[in-house]
Amino acid sequence: MGLKKKYFSNCGNMGQLLRNSDTTFFNIAFPHGNAIPDAAKIERYKEVKEFILK
């Protein structure tokens, strides 16, 4: 995909990663079953909600 930036788990909005695509990508941890704190996951899900409601 030619990523110029390194992304980590649960980083949220990754922007438009594909040329000529209107798709915005989000990297969000699954709600349970990992070591990422719940508060961090909730913040990412809120970010998606706000993006959708624009």
C-alpha positions in Angstrom: 0.0 0.0 0.0 3.0 2.3 0.2 2.4 3.6 3.7 4.7 6.5 4.6 3.8 6.4 8.2 4.1 3.6 10.7 0.8 2.8 12.4 0.2 1.0 15.7 -2.7 -0.9 17.1 -5.7 1.2 18.0 -4.3 4.4 16.3 -7.7 5.5 15.0 -8.1 7.5 11.9 -5.5 6.5 9.3 -6.9 8.7 6.6 -7.1 7.8 2.9 -4.5 5.2 2.3 -5.3 4.2 -1.3 -4.8 6.5 -4.2 -8.0 7.5 -6.0 -10.2 6.2 -3.2 -12.7 8.1 -1.1 -12.4 5.5 1.7 -11.1 6.7 5.1 -9.4 3.9 7.1 -9.6 3.5 10.9 -7.4 1.1 12.9 -9.3 0.2 16.0 -8.8 -2.6 18.5 -11.5 -5.2 18.9 -13.6 -4.3 22.1 -12.2 -7.2 24.2 -9.6 -9.9 24.4 -6.4 -7.8 24.2 -4.1 -5.7 26.4 -5.2 -2.3 25.1 -7.0 -0.4 27.9 -10.8 -0.1 27.5 -10.6 3.7 27.8 -8.3 3.9 24.8 -10.6 1.7 22.7 -13.7 3.7 23.7 -12.0 6.9 22.5 -11.3 5.4 19.1 -14.9 4.3 18.8 -16.0 7.8 19.7 -13.7 9.1 16.9 -15.5 6.8 14.4 -18.9 7.9 15.6 -18.0 11.6 15.2 -16.6 10.9 11.7 -19.8 9.2 10.6 -22.0 12.0 12.0 -20.2 14.8 10.1 
